[in-house]
Each structure stands twice: as C-alpha cells, then as structure tokens.
Amino acid sequence: MDTFLRRKPKENVLDIIAGCSVLKPDSTNGFAWGNATLKQGILNGLCGYHGPAPRDEGGASVRIAQDFTAFLTSKQPPSRTKDRVLDAWLEANLRNKALGIVYTSSQFWKVVVRRWPFKDKVAGPFNW
C-alpha cells in the first residue's frame, strides 16, 4: 500500500491511500480510517479506492496521477465536495474508470463504474 501525506496549512491536510478497498465504506475500512483521522481533526480529507485499485500494467495508475496533477495545477474539476483536491481525485478516477472514493469528516463520495448503456458517475454525498 502506497500512502502519500500532503501537509500544508491545517485547512488543507489530506491523505491519499492508494490500496485496494482500503477506503471501502464500512466499519473496518473507510469508516475506521475516517474515525482515526478525520473525526480526530488530524486530516481534512481522505482519498483512495473503495474497490480494486488500478494496476500499474496498462498505465491506468500513471494516467490517474497525470489527470490528478492536471486538475490540481491547470484544469478545474467539477465541484462536488467543495474541496479542489478531493474533486480532482474523483474526476481523475472517473475519467479512468477507477473506483476512487473521498471522505470528509462527515460525508463521502465514490466513483461508480457501470456497464454500457449506463454512464459512469460520482455518487454522493453519503453521510457516515
């Protein structure tokens, strides 16, 4: 599991946990991480995956990293969470059909990848 911690001023602290199902919205995964970090005021946001994380083979993880970076530096992601970093994570994963998820201290949003003819989407917010 790769963990990247971005520490800036208190209002913008978040963690990206890029491992399979680590942030699945249940009491032993995502909610446990959220209780230990978000509800304690240690972090303001969590980003990761609620299902299988993209594999390095085929380049999906690289494309997500590139899209995520572009949304942080030069493009504006759609506003869903009111946090640009969380929105960038969701949009980068949506565009690459990856099961991304983000948490704030009280809500979460997740990418839902659907079979044709239905469109992939970001679902949420859900209270937790």
Backbone atoms as SQL, in Angstrom:
CREATE TABLE atoms (id INTEGER PRIMARY KEY, chain TEXT, resi INTEGER, resn TEXT, atom TEXT, x REAL, y REAL, z REAL);
INSERT INTO atoms VALUES
  (1, 'A', 1, 'MET', 'N', 0.842, -1.165, 0.000),
  (2, 'A', 1, 'MET', 'CA', 0.000, 0.000, 0.000),
  (3, 'A', 1, 'MET', 'C', 0.891, 1.232, 0.000),
  (4, 'A', 2, 'ASP', 'N', 0.650, 2.125, -0.926),
  (5, 'A', 2, 'ASP', 'CA', 1.379, 3.384, -1.000),
  (6, 'A', 2, 'ASP', 'C', 0.555, 4.452, -0.307),
  (7, 'A', 3, 'THR', 'N', 1.169, 5.192, 0.583),
  (8, 'A', 3, 'THR', 'CA', 0.480, 6.269, 1.276),
  (9, 'A', 3, 'THR', 'C', 1.258, 7.553, 1.054),
  (10, 'A', 4, 'PHE', 'N', 0.550, 8.576, 0.653),
  (11, 'A', 4, 'PHE', 'CA', 1.158, 9.879, 0.425),
  (12, 'A', 4, 'PHE', 'C', 0.453, 10.867, 1.328),
  (13, 'A', 5, 'LEU', 'N', 1.201, 11.570, 2.126),
  (14, 'A', 5, 'LEU', 'CA', 0.632, 12.529, 3.053),
  (15, 'A', 5, 'LEU', 'C', 1.015, 13.921, 2.596),
  (16, 'A', 6, 'ARG', 'N', 0.024, 14.741, 2.396),
  (17, 'A', 6, 'ARG', 'CA', 0.251, 16.116, 1.981),
  (18, 'A', 6, 'ARG', 'C', -0.059, 17.011, 3.166),
  (19, 'A', 7, 'ARG', 'N', 0.942, 17.646, 3.700),
  (20, 'A', 7, 'ARG', 'CA', 0.742, 18.530, 4.845),
  (21, 'A', 7, 'ARG', 'C', 0.982, 19.966, 4.417),
  (22, 'A', 8, 'LYS', 'N', -0.035, 20.756, 4.550),
  (23, 'A', 8, 'LYS', 'CA', 0.022, 22.190, 4.279),
  (24, 'A', 8, 'LYS', 'C', -0.621, 22.875, 5.471),
  (25, 'A', 9, 'PRO', 'N', -1.101, 24.074, 5.289),
  (26, 'A', 9, 'PRO', 'CA', -1.817, 24.688, 6.404),
  (27, 'A', 9, 'PRO', 'C', -2.975, 23.786, 6.841),
  (28, 'A', 10, 'LYS', 'N', -3.327, 23.854, 8.093),
  (29, 'A', 10, 'LYS', 'CA', -4.325, 22.970, 8.701),
  (30, 'A', 10, 'LYS', 'C', -5.590, 22.809, 7.862),
  (31, 'A', 11, 'GLU', 'N', -6.005, 23.838, 7.174),
  (32, 'A', 11, 'GLU', 'CA', -7.259, 23.745, 6.416),
  (33, 'A', 11, 'GLU', 'C', -7.155, 22.863, 5.174),
  (34, 'A', 12, 'ASN', 'N', -5.982, 22.388, 4.820),
  (35, 'A', 12, 'ASN', 'CA', -5.836, 21.631, 3.580),
  (36, 'A', 12, 'ASN', 'C', -5.065, 20.330, 3.760),
  (37, 'A', 13, 'VAL', 'N', -5.190, 19.679, 4.884),
  (38, 'A', 13, 'VAL', 'CA', -4.454, 18.450, 5.150),
  (39, 'A', 13, 'VAL', 'C', -5.307, 17.257, 4.729),
  (40, 'A', 14, 'LEU', 'N', -4.699, 16.373, 3.913),
  (41, 'A', 14, 'LEU', 'CA', -5.410, 15.177, 3.476),
  (42, 'A', 14, 'LEU', 'C', -4.429, 14.055, 3.254),
  (43, 'A', 15, 'ASP', 'N', -4.972, 12.864, 3.056),
  (44, 'A', 15, 'ASP', 'CA', -4.151, 11.684, 2.857),
  (45, 'A', 15, 'ASP', 'C', -4.709, 10.911, 1.667),
  (46, 'A', 16, 'ILE', 'N', -3.810, 10.377, 0.841),
  (47, 'A', 16, 'ILE', 'CA', -4.199, 9.508, -0.261),
  (48, 'A', 16, 'ILE', 'C', -3.699, 8.113, 0.075),
  (49, 'A', 17, 'ILE', 'N', -4.618, 7.181, 0.184),
  (50, 'A', 17, 'ILE', 'CA', -4.272, 5.798, 0.457),
  (51, 'A', 17, 'ILE', 'C', -4.603, 5.015, -0.800),
  (52, 'A', 18, 'ALA', 'N', -3.591, 4.668, -1.562),
  (53, 'A', 18, 'ALA', 'CA', -3.789, 4.045, -2.872),
  (54, 'A', 18, 'ALA', 'C', -3.617, 2.535, -2.778),
  (55, 'A', 19, 'GLY', 'N', -4.515, 1.884, -2.071),
  (56, 'A', 19, 'GLY', 'CA', -4.511, 0.429, -1.952),
  (57, 'A', 19, 'GLY', 'C', -5.903, -0.108, -2.197),
  (58, 'A', 20, 'CYS', 'N', -6.007, -1.328, -2.633),
  (59, 'A', 20, 'CYS', 'CA', -7.294, -1.938, -2.966),
  (60, 'A', 20, 'CYS', 'C', -8.241, -1.957, -1.770),
  (61, 'A', 21, 'SER', 'N', -9.407, -1.401, -1.943),
  (62, 'A', 21, 'SER', 'CA', -10.517, -1.444, -0.985),
  (63, 'A', 21, 'SER', 'C', -10.190, -0.904, 0.402),
  (64, 'A', 22, 'VAL', 'N', -9.072, -0.218, 0.564),
  (65, 'A', 22, 'VAL', 'CA', -8.682, 0.271, 1.884),
  (66, 'A', 22, 'VAL', 'C', -9.706, 1.264, 2.423),
  (67, 'A', 23, 'LEU', 'N', -10.346, 2.019, 1.547),
  (68, 'A', 23, 'LEU', 'CA', -11.328, 3.005, 1.996),
  (69, 'A', 23, 'LEU', 'C', -12.767, 2.605, 1.666),
  (70, 'A', 24, 'LYS', 'N', -12.998, 1.312, 1.503),
  (71, 'A', 24, 'LYS', 'CA', -14.363, 0.807, 1.296),
  (72, 'A', 24, 'LYS', 'C', -15.241, 1.336, 2.435),
  (73, 'A', 25, 'PRO', 'N', -16.432, 1.875, 2.096),
  (74, 'A', 25, 'PRO', 'CA', -17.253, 2.494, 3.141),
  (75, 'A', 25, 'PRO', 'C', -17.923, 1.463, 4.063),
  (76, 'A', 26, 'ASP', 'N', -17.161, 0.981, 5.027),
  (77, 'A', 26, 'ASP', 'CA', -17.703, 0.095, 6.068),
  (78, 'A', 26, 'ASP', 'C', -16.901, 0.307, 7.345),
  (79, 'A', 27, 'SER', 'N', -17.324, -0.319, 8.418),
  (80, 'A', 27, 'SER', 'CA', -16.737, -0.031, 9.735),
  (81, 'A', 27, 'SER', 'C', -15.303, -0.512, 9.903),
  (82, 'A', 28, 'THR', 'N', -14.844, -1.463, 9.093),
  (83, 'A', 28, 'THR', 'CA', -13.469, -1.944, 9.258),
  (84, 'A', 28, 'THR', 'C', -12.489, -1.322, 8.277),
  (85, 'A', 29, 'ASN', 'N', -12.963, -0.536, 7.340),
  (86, 'A', 29, 'ASN', 'CA', -12.083, 0.066, 6.337),
  (87, 'A', 29, 'ASN', 'C', -12.193, 1.588, 6.357),
  (88, 'A', 30, 'GLY', 'N', -12.977, 2.146, 5.447),
  (89, 'A', 30, 'GLY', 'CA', -13.062, 3.596, 5.310),
  (90, 'A', 30, 'GLY', 'C', -13.519, 4.326, 6.555),
  (91, 'A', 31, 'PHE', 'N', -14.558, 3.803, 7.206),
  (92, 'A', 31, 'PHE', 'CA', -15.053, 4.484, 8.407),
  (93, 'A', 31, 'PHE', 'C', -14.020, 4.413, 9.529),
  (94, 'A', 32, 'ALA', 'N', -13.282, 3.302, 9.605),
  (95, 'A', 32, 'ALA', 'CA', -12.234, 3.184, 10.630),
  (96, 'A', 32, 'ALA', 'C', -11.124, 4.209, 10.378),
  (97, 'A', 33, 'TRP', 'N', -10.668, 4.337, 9.123),
  (98, 'A', 33, 'TRP', 'CA', -9.668, 5.353, 8.783),
  (99, 'A', 33, 'TRP', 'C', -10.213, 6.750, 9.083),
  (100, 'A', 34, 'GLY', 'N', -11.482, 6.981, 8.713),
  (101, 'A', 34, 'GLY', 'CA', -12.080, 8.289, 8.958),
  (102, 'A', 34, 'GLY', 'C', -12.185, 8.619, 10.435),
  (103, 'A', 35, 'ASN', 'N', -12.591, 7.638, 11.243),
  (104, 'A', 35, 'ASN', 'CA', -12.688, 7.863, 12.686),
  (105, 'A', 35, 'ASN', 'C', -11.326, 8.160, 13.294),
  (106, 'A', 36, 'ALA', 'N', -10.300, 7.486, 12.801),
  (107, 'A', 36, 'ALA', 'CA', -8.955, 7.661, 13.353),
  (108, 'A', 36, 'ALA', 'C', -8.278, 8.952, 12.906),
  (109, 'A', 37, 'THR', 'N', -8.711, 9.516, 11.780),
  (110, 'A', 37, 'THR', 'CA', -8.020, 10.697, 11.241),
  (111, 'A', 37, 'THR', 'C', -8.928, 11.906, 11.084),
  (112, 'A', 38, 'LEU', 'N', -10.025, 11.750, 10.378),
  (113, 'A', 38, 'LEU', 'CA', -10.897, 12.889, 10.077),
  (114, 'A', 38, 'LEU', 'C', -11.669, 13.365, 11.303),
  (115, 'A', 39, 'LYS', 'N', -12.274, 12.437, 12.023),
  (116, 'A', 39, 'LYS', 'CA', -13.074, 12.808, 13.201),
  (117, 'A', 39, 'LYS', 'C', -12.199, 13.321, 14.341),
  (118, 'A', 40, 'GLN', 'N', -10.900, 12.994, 14.312),
  (119, 'A', 40, 'GLN', 'CA', -9.956, 13.465, 15.333),
  (120, 'A', 40, 'GLN', 'C', -9.334, 14.802, 14.950),
  (121, 'A', 41, 'GLY', 'N', -9.635, 15.299, 13.745),
  (122, 'A', 41, 'GLY', 'CA', -9.080, 16.573, 13.300),
  (123, 'A', 41, 'GLY', 'C', -7.645, 16.487, 12.811),
  (124, 'A', 42, 'ILE', 'N', -7.130, 15.271, 12.607),
  (125, 'A', 42, 'ILE', 'CA', -5.758, 15.098, 12.133),
  (126, 'A', 42, 'ILE', 'C', -5.672, 15.417, 10.643),
  (127, 'A', 43, 'LEU', 'N', -6.671, 14.984, 9.884),
  (128, 'A', 43, 'LEU', 'CA', -6.744, 15.238, 8.445),
  (129, 'A', 43, 'LEU', 'C', -8.073, 15.890, 8.113),
  (130, 'A', 44, 'ASN', 'N', -8.111, 16.580, 6.974),
  (131, 'A', 44, 'ASN', 'CA', -9.360, 17.167, 6.486),
  (132, 'A', 44, 'ASN', 'C', -9.982, 16.353, 5.378),
  (133, 'A', 45, 'GLY', 'N', -9.239, 15.431, 4.777),
  (134, 'A', 45, 'GLY', 'CA', -9.784, 14.620, 3.698),
  (135, 'A', 45, 'GLY', 'C', -8.989, 13.350, 3.495),
  (136, 'A', 46, 'LEU', 'N', -9.674, 12.314, 3.015),
  (137, 'A', 46, 'LEU', 'CA', -9.043, 11.052, 2.640),
  (138, 'A', 46, 'LEU', 'C', -9.411, 10.735, 1.204),
  (139, 'A', 47, 'CYS', 'N', -8.443, 10.265, 0.422),
  (140, 'A', 47, 'CYS', 'CA', -8.663, 9.840, -0.957),
  (141, 'A', 47, 'CYS', 'C', -8.117, 8.429, -1.112),
  (142, 'A', 48, 'GLY', 'N', -8.801, 7.612, -1.875),
  (143, 'A', 48, 'GLY', 'CA', -8.314, 6.260, -2.120),
  (144, 'A', 48, 'GLY', 'C', -9.276, 5.488, -3.006),
  (145, 'A', 49, 'TYR', 'N', -9.422, 4.194, -2.712),
  (146, 'A', 49, 'TYR', 'CA', -10.244, 3.301, -3.532),
  (147, 'A', 49, 'TYR', 'C', -11.203, 2.502, -2.669),
  (148, 'A', 50, 'HIS', 'N', -12.434, 2.334, -3.164),
  (149, 'A', 50, 'HIS', 'CA', -13.426, 1.527, -2.457),
  (150, 'A', 50, 'HIS', 'C', -13.547, 0.139, -3.080),
  (151, 'A', 51, 'GLY', 'N', -12.712, -0.168, -4.029),
  (152, 'A', 51, 'GLY', 'CA', -12.649, -1.466, -4.691),
  (153, 'A', 51, 'GLY', 'C', -11.233, -1.669, -5.186),
  (154, 'A', 52, 'PRO', 'N', -11.050, -2.556, -6.155),
  (155, 'A', 52, 'PRO', 'CA', -9.691, -2.783, -6.670),
  (156, 'A', 52, 'PRO', 'C', -9.042, -1.483, -7.166),
  (157, 'A', 53, 'ALA', 'N', -7.821, -1.266, -6.738),
  (158, 'A', 53, 'ALA', 'CA', -7.061, -0.106, -7.207),
  (159, 'A', 53, 'ALA', 'C', -6.537, -0.398, -8.607),
  (160, 'A', 54, 'PRO', 'N', -6.320, 0.632, -9.420),
  (161, 'A', 54, 'PRO', 'CA', -5.790, 0.409, -10.769),
  (162, 'A', 54, 'PRO', 'C', -4.410, -0.241, -10.715),
  (163, 'A', 55, 'ARG', 'N', -4.173, -1.109, -11.652),
  (164, 'A', 55, 'ARG', 'CA', -2.875, -1.784, -11.735),
  (165, 'A', 55, 'ARG', 'C', -1.898, -0.920, -12.522),
  (166, 'A', 56, 'ASP', 'N', -0.633, -1.123, -12.254),
  (167, 'A', 56, 'ASP', 'CA', 0.393, -0.386, -12.988),
  (168, 'A', 56, 'ASP', 'C', 0.468, -0.845, -14.445),
  (169, 'A', 57, 'GLU', 'N', 0.231, -2.151, -14.673),
  (170, 'A', 57, 'GLU', 'CA', 0.242, -2.638, -16.055),
  (171, 'A', 57, 'GLU', 'C', -0.891, -1.955, -16.813),
  (172, 'A', 58, 'GLY', 'N', -0.616, -1.546, -18.021),
  (173, 'A', 58, 'GLY', 'CA', -1.625, -0.855, -18.826),
  (174, 'A', 58, 'GLY', 'C', -1.628, 0.645, -18.632),
  (175, 'A', 59, 'GLY', 'N', -0.940, 1.145, -17.618),
  (176, 'A', 59, 'GLY', 'CA', -0.776, 2.581, -17.449),
  (177, 'A', 59, 'GLY', 'C', -1.896, 3.331, -16.751),
  (178, 'A', 60, 'ALA', 'N', -2.907, 2.644, -16.221),
  (179, 'A', 60, 'ALA', 'CA', -4.029, 3.354, -15.585),
  (180, 'A', 60, 'ALA', 'C', -3.565, 4.197, -14.403),
  (181, 'A', 61, 'SER', 'N', -2.683, 3.661, -13.572),
  (182, 'A', 61, 'SER', 'CA', -2.244, 4.423, -12.407),
  (183, 'A', 61, 'SER', 'C', -1.480, 5.679, -12.821),
  (184, 'A', 62, 'VAL', 'N', -0.718, 5.591, -13.898),
  (185, 'A', 62, 'VAL', 'CA', 0.018, 6.760, -14.402),
  (186, 'A', 62, 'VAL', 'C', -0.961, 7.791, -14.957),
  (187, 'A', 63, 'ARG', 'N', -1.952, 7.347, -15.712),
  (188, 'A', 63, 'ARG', 'CA', -2.949, 8.284, -16.262),
  (189, 'A', 63, 'ARG', 'C', -3.719, 8.985, -15.142),
  (190, 'A', 64, 'ILE', 'N', -4.055, 8.255, -14.098),
  (191, 'A', 64, 'ILE', 'CA', -4.761, 8.874, -12.972),
  (192, 'A', 64, 'ILE', 'C', -3.872, 9.915, -12.313),
  (193, 'A', 65, 'ALA', 'N', -2.617, 9.591, -12.088),
  (194, 'A', 65, 'ALA', 'CA', -1.684, 10.553, -11.484),
  (195, 'A', 65, 'ALA', 'C', -1.540, 11.795, -12.356),
  (196, 'A', 66, 'GLN', 'N', -1.450, 11.609, -13.671),
  (197, 'A', 66, 'GLN', 'CA', -1.330, 12.752, -14.583),
  (198, 'A', 66, 'GLN', 'C', -2.592, 13.606, -14.563),
  (199, 'A', 67, 'ASP', 'N', -3.766, 12.963, -14.624),
  (200, 'A', 67, 'ASP', 'CA', -5.024, 13.720, -14.588),
  (201, 'A', 67, 'ASP', 'C', -5.190, 14.441, -13.254),
  (202, 'A', 68, 'PHE', 'N', -4.879, 13.748, -12.171),
  (203, 'A', 68, 'PHE', 'CA', -4.982, 14.339, -10.834),
  (204, 'A', 68, 'PHE', 'C', -4.110, 15.588, -10.744),
  (205, 'A', 69, 'THR', 'N', -2.885, 15.483, -11.210),
  (206, 'A', 69, 'THR', 'CA', -1.964, 16.622, -11.201),
  (207, 'A', 69, 'THR', 'C', -2.487, 17.765, -12.063),
  (208, 'A', 70, 'ALA', 'N', -3.019, 17.432, -13.231),
  (209, 'A', 70, 'ALA', 'CA', -3.562, 18.476, -14.118),
  (210, 'A', 70, 'ALA', 'C', -4.723, 19.203, -13.447),
  (211, 'A', 71, 'PHE', 'N', -5.593, 18.470, -12.749),
  (212, 'A', 71, 'PHE', 'CA', -6.715, 19.111, -12.065),
  (213, 'A', 71, 'PHE', 'C', -6.267, 19.963, -10.888),
  (214, 'A', 72, 'LEU', 'N', -5.114, 19.664, -10.335),
  (215, 'A', 72, 'LEU', 'CA', -4.593, 20.479, -9.239),
  (216, 'A', 72, 'LEU', 'C', -3.876, 21.720, -9.727),
  (217, 'A', 73, 'THR', 'N', -3.318, 21.656, -10.938),
  (218, 'A', 73, 'THR', 'CA', -2.462, 22.749, -11.398),
  (219, 'A', 73, 'THR', 'C', -3.044, 23.610, -12.507),
  (220, 'A', 74, 'SER', 'N', -3.775, 23.021, -13.443),
  (221, 'A', 74, 'SER', 'CA', -4.176, 23.817, -14.601),
  (222, 'A', 74, 'SER', 'C', -5.635, 23.663, -15.022),
  (223, 'A', 75, 'LYS', 'N', -6.288, 22.589, -14.651),
  (224, 'A', 75, 'LYS', 'CA', -7.693, 22.379, -15.008),
  (225, 'A', 75, 'LYS', 'C', -8.560, 22.497, -13.764),
  (226, 'A', 76, 'GLN', 'N', -9.826, 22.813, -13.970),
  (227, 'A', 76, 'GLN', 'CA', -10.761, 22.909, -12.853),
  (228, 'A', 76, 'GLN', 'C', -11.668, 21.683, -12.863),
  (229, 'A', 77, 'PRO', 'N', -11.606, 20.836, -11.818),
  (230, 'A', 77, 'PRO', 'CA', -12.510, 19.692, -11.779),
  (231, 'A', 77, 'PRO', 'C', -13.926, 20.142, -11.425),
  (232, 'A', 78, 'PRO', 'N', -14.935, 19.362, -11.796),
  (233, 'A', 78, 'PRO', 'CA', -16.301, 19.699, -11.362),
  (234, 'A', 78, 'PRO', 'C', -16.358, 19.765, -9.832),
  (235, 'A', 79, 'SER', 'N', -17.078, 20.734, -9.319),
  (236, 'A', 79, 'SER', 'CA', -17.178, 20.908, -7.870),
  (237, 'A', 79, 'SER', 'C', -18.247, 19.983, -7.307),
  (238, 'A', 80, 'ARG', 'N', -17.822, 19.051, -6.493),
  (239, 'A', 80, 'ARG', 'CA', -18.755, 18.120, -5.846),
  (240, 'A', 80, 'ARG', 'C', -18.644, 18.222, -4.327),
  (241, 'A', 81, 'THR', 'N', -17.421, 18.324, -3.839),
  (242, 'A', 81, 'THR', 'CA', -17.169, 18.276, -2.402),
  (243, 'A', 81, 'THR', 'C', -16.855, 19.639, -1.790),
  (244, 'A', 82, 'LYS', 'N', -16.659, 20.637, -2.617),
  (245, 'A', 82, 'LYS', 'CA', -16.210, 21.975, -2.222),
  (246, 'A', 82, 'LYS', 'C', -14.735, 21.996, -1.826),
  (247, 'A', 83, 'ASP', 'N', -13.999, 20.943, -2.182),
  (248, 'A', 83, 'ASP', 'CA', -12.559, 20.882, -1.950),
  (249, 'A', 83, 'ASP', 'C', -11.908, 20.488, -3.269),
  (250, 'A', 84, 'ARG', 'N', -11.059, 21.357, -3.791),
  (251, 'A', 84, 'ARG', 'CA', -10.479, 21.112, -5.116),
  (252, 'A', 84, 'ARG', 'C', -9.667, 19.820, -5.188),
  (253, 'A', 85, 'VAL', 'N', -8.939, 19.498, -4.133),
  (254, 'A', 85, 'VAL', 'CA', -8.115, 18.289, -4.136),
  (255, 'A', 85, 'VAL', 'C', -9.000, 17.047, -4.169),
  (256, 'A', 86, 'LEU', 'N', -10.018, 17.006, -3.327),
  (257, 'A', 86, 'LEU', 'CA', -10.934, 15.861, -3.331),
  (258, 'A', 86, 'LEU', 'C', -11.657, 15.754, -4.674),
  (259, 'A', 87, 'ASP', 'N', -12.093, 16.894, -5.208),
  (260, 'A', 87, 'ASP', 'CA', -12.766, 16.896, -6.513),
  (261, 'A', 87, 'ASP', 'C', -11.828, 16.419, -7.616),
  (262, 'A', 88, 'ALA', 'N', -10.553, 16.805, -7.548),
  (263, 'A', 88, 'ALA', 'CA', -9.570, 16.374, -8.548),
  (264, 'A', 88, 'ALA', 'C', -9.388, 14.861, -8.502),
  (265, 'A', 89, 'TRP', 'N', -9.337, 14.289, -7.300),
  (266, 'A', 89, 'TRP', 'CA', -9.189, 12.838, -7.156),
  (267, 'A', 89, 'TRP', 'C', -10.386, 12.106, -7.771),
  (268, 'A', 90, 'LEU', 'N', -11.576, 12.582, -7.462),
  (269, 'A', 90, 'LEU', 'CA', -12.779, 11.942, -8.013),
  (270, 'A', 90, 'LEU', 'C', -12.787, 12.013, -9.535),
  (271, 'A', 91, 'GLU', 'N', -12.514, 13.177, -10.086),
  (272, 'A', 91, 'GLU', 'CA', -12.596, 13.338, -11.544),
  (273, 'A', 91, 'GLU', 'C', -11.514, 12.550, -12.264),
  (274, 'A', 92, 'ALA', 'N', -10.303, 12.517, -11.724),
  (275, 'A', 92, 'ALA', 'CA', -9.222, 11.739, -12.351),
  (276, 'A', 92, 'ALA', 'C', -9.578, 10.255, -12.374),
  (277, 'A', 93, 'ASN', 'N', -10.176, 9.761, -11.318),
  (278, 'A', 93, 'ASN', 'CA', -10.568, 8.352, -11.272),
  (279, 'A', 93, 'ASN', 'C', -11.781, 8.073, -12.144),
  (280, 'A', 94, 'LEU', 'N', -12.732, 8.979, -12.178),
  (281, 'A', 94, 'LEU', 'CA', -13.905, 8.814, -13.041),
  (282, 'A', 94, 'LEU', 'C', -13.481, 8.712, -14.497),
  (283, 'A', 95, 'ARG', 'N', -12.597, 9.599, -14.923),
  (284, 'A', 95, 'ARG', 'CA', -12.151, 9.595, -16.323),
  (285, 'A', 95, 'ARG', 'C', -11.373, 8.341, -16.691),
  (286, 'A', 96, 'ASN', 'N', -10.841, 7.648, -15.699),
  (287, 'A', 96, 'ASN', 'CA', -10.052, 6.441, -15.954),
  (288, 'A', 96, 'ASN', 'C', -10.749, 5.166, -15.480),
  (289, 'A', 97, 'LYS', 'N', -12.039, 5.268, -15.215),
  (290, 'A', 97, 'LYS', 'CA', -12.861, 4.123, -14.804),
  (291, 'A', 97, 'LYS', 'C', -12.279, 3.371, -13.614),
  (292, 'A', 98, 'ALA', 'N', -11.811, 4.135, -12.619),
  (293, 'A', 98, 'ALA', 'CA', -11.260, 3.562, -11.398),
  (294, 'A', 98, 'ALA', 'C', -12.199, 3.865, -10.232),
  (295, 'A', 99, 'LEU', 'N', -12.224, 2.998, -9.248),
  (296, 'A', 99, 'LEU', 'CA', -13.173, 3.081, -8.145),
  (297, 'A', 99, 'LEU', 'C', -12.678, 3.991, -7.025),
  (298, 'A', 100, 'GLY', 'N', -12.459, 5.262, -7.375),
  (299, 'A', 100, 'GLY', 'CA', -11.997, 6.248, -6.406),
  (300, 'A', 100, 'GLY', 'C', -13.064, 6.595, -5.385),
  (301, 'A', 101, 'ILE', 'N', -12.622, 7.028, -4.216),
  (302, 'A', 101, 'ILE', 'CA', -13.525, 7.453, -3.148),
  (303, 'A', 101, 'ILE', 'C', -12.837, 8.563, -2.366),
  (304, 'A', 102, 'VAL', 'N', -13.619, 9.504, -1.845),
  (305, 'A', 102, 'VAL', 'CA', -13.085, 10.560, -0.978),
  (306, 'A', 102, 'VAL', 'C', -13.986, 10.704, 0.243),
  (307, 'A', 103, 'TYR', 'N', -13.360, 11.073, 1.348),
  (308, 'A', 103, 'TYR', 'CA', -14.073, 11.295, 2.603),
  (309, 'A', 103, 'TYR', 'C', -13.759, 12.676, 3.147),
  (310, 'A', 104, 'THR', 'N', -14.769, 13.294, 3.737),
  (311, 'A', 104, 'THR', 'CA', -14.576, 14.429, 4.627),
  (312, 'A', 104, 'THR', 'C', -14.966, 13.919, 6.018),
  (313, 'A', 105, 'SER', 'N', -14.991, 14.777, 6.994),
  (314, 'A', 105, 'SER', 'CA', -15.291, 14.320, 8.358),
  (315, 'A', 105, 'SER', 'C', -16.724, 13.820, 8.527),
  (316, 'A', 106, 'SER', 'N', -17.600, 14.116, 7.581),
  (317, 'A', 106, 'SER', 'CA', -18.994, 13.686, 7.751),
  (318, 'A', 106, 'SER', 'C', -19.614, 13.041, 6.513),
  (319, 'A', 107, 'GLN', 'N', -18.961, 13.119, 5.351),
  (320, 'A', 107, 'GLN', 'CA', -19.552, 12.606, 4.112),
  (321, 'A', 107, 'GLN', 'C', -18.500, 11.918, 3.253),
  (322, 'A', 108, 'PHE', 'N', -19.001, 11.094, 2.289),
  (323, 'A', 108, 'PHE', 'CA', -18.114, 10.509, 1.292),
  (324, 'A', 108, 'PHE', 'C', -18.791, 10.499, -0.061),
  (325, 'A', 109, 'TRP', 'N', -17.968, 10.476, -1.107),
  (326, 'A', 109, 'TRP', 'CA', -18.379, 10.385, -2.499),
  (327, 'A', 109, 'TRP', 'C', -17.571, 9.257, -3.124),
  (328, 'A', 110, 'LYS', 'N', -18.151, 8.549, -4.093),
  (329, 'A', 110, 'LYS', 'CA', -17.403, 7.469, -4.724),
  (330, 'A', 110, 'LYS', 'C', -17.720, 7.377, -6.204),
  (331, 'A', 111, 'VAL', 'N', -16.732, 6.907, -6.963),
  (332, 'A', 111, 'VAL', 'CA', -16.909, 6.682, -8.395),
  (333, 'A', 111, 'VAL', 'C', -17.609, 5.342, -8.574),
  (334, 'A', 112, 'VAL', 'N', -18.656, 5.359, -9.382),
  (335, 'A', 112, 'VAL', 'CA', -19.397, 4.147, -9.718),
  (336, 'A', 112, 'VAL', 'C', -19.169, 3.870, -11.195),
  (337, 'A', 113, 'VAL', 'N', -18.541, 2.745, -11.497),
  (338, 'A', 113, 'VAL', 'CA', -18.277, 2.340, -12.881),
  (339, 'A', 113, 'VAL', 'C', -19.378, 1.373, -13.276),
  (340, 'A', 114, 'ARG', 'N', -20.098, 1.722, -14.352),
  (341, 'A', 114, 'ARG', 'CA', -21.263, 0.936, -14.749),
  (342, 'A', 114, 'ARG', 'C', -21.086, 0.354, -16.144),
  (343, 'A', 115, 'ARG', 'N', -21.820, -0.687, -16.423),
  (344, 'A', 115, 'ARG', 'CA', -21.794, -1.305, -17.748),
  (345, 'A', 115, 'ARG', 'C', -22.640, -0.497, -18.726),
  (346, 'A', 116, 'TRP', 'N', -22.229, -0.547, -19.985),
  (347, 'A', 116, 'TRP', 'CA', -22.997, 0.092, -21.032),
  (348, 'A', 116, 'TRP', 'C', -24.407, -0.464, -21.001),
  (349, 'A', 117, 'PRO', 'N', -25.448, 0.280, -21.187),
  (350, 'A', 117, 'PRO', 'CA', -25.523, 1.645, -21.717),
  (351, 'A', 117, 'PRO', 'C', -25.516, 2.723, -20.646),
  (352, 'A', 118, 'PHE', 'N', -25.261, 2.360, -19.405),
  (353, 'A', 118, 'PHE', 'CA', -25.285, 3.332, -18.321),
  (354, 'A', 118, 'PHE', 'C', -23.952, 4.061, -18.227),
  (355, 'A', 119, 'LYS', 'N', -24.005, 5.323, -17.783),
  (356, 'A', 119, 'LYS', 'CA', -22.791, 6.132, -17.670),
  (357, 'A', 119, 'LYS', 'C', -22.152, 5.954, -16.299),
  (358, 'A', 120, 'ASP', 'N', -20.813, 5.977, -16.296),
  (359, 'A', 120, 'ASP', 'CA', -20.078, 6.012, -15.036),
  (360, 'A', 120, 'ASP', 'C', -20.422, 7.339, -14.358),
  (361, 'A', 121, 'LYS', 'N', -20.348, 7.363, -13.032),
  (362, 'A', 121, 'LYS', 'CA', -20.716, 8.598, -12.332),
  (363, 'A', 121, 'LYS', 'C', -20.046, 8.669, -10.974),
  (364, 'A', 122, 'VAL', 'N', -20.119, 9.849, -10.384),
  (365, 'A', 122, 'VAL', 'CA', -19.730, 10.030, -8.989),
  (366, 'A', 122, 'VAL', 'C', -21.017, 10.061, -8.184),
  (367, 'A', 123, 'ALA', 'N', -21.127, 9.158, -7.230),
  (368, 'A', 123, 'ALA', 'CA', -22.300, 9.079, -6.377),
  (369, 'A', 123, 'ALA', 'C', -21.988, 9.729, -5.027),
  (370, 'A', 124, 'GLY', 'N', -22.972, 10.388, -4.469),
  (371, 'A', 124, 'GLY', 'CA', -22.815, 11.025, -3.170),
  (372, 'A', 124, 'GLY', 'C', -23.300, 12.465, -3.218),
  (373, 'A', 125, 'PRO', 'N', -23.268, 13.110, -2.112),
  (374, 'A', 125, 'PRO', 'CA', -22.631, 12.716, -0.872),
  (375, 'A', 125, 'PRO', 'C', -23.485, 11.740, -0.069),
  (376, 'A', 126, 'PHE', 'N', -22.782, 10.886, 0.680),
  (377, 'A', 126, 'PHE', 'CA', -23.392, 9.969, 1.626),
  (378, 'A', 126, 'PHE', 'C', -22.884, 10.339, 3.012),
  (379, 'A', 127, 'ASN', 'N', -23.768, 10.391, 3.971),
  (380, 'A', 127, 'ASN', 'CA', -23.348, 10.664, 5.357),
  (381, 'A', 127, 'ASN', 'C', -22.765, 9.395, 5.957),
  (382, 'A', 128, 'TRP', 'N', -21.805, 9.567, 6.819),
  (383, 'A', 128, 'TRP', 'CA', -21.249, 8.415, 7.539),
  (384, 'A', 128, 'TRP', 'C', -21.026, 8.747, 8.997);
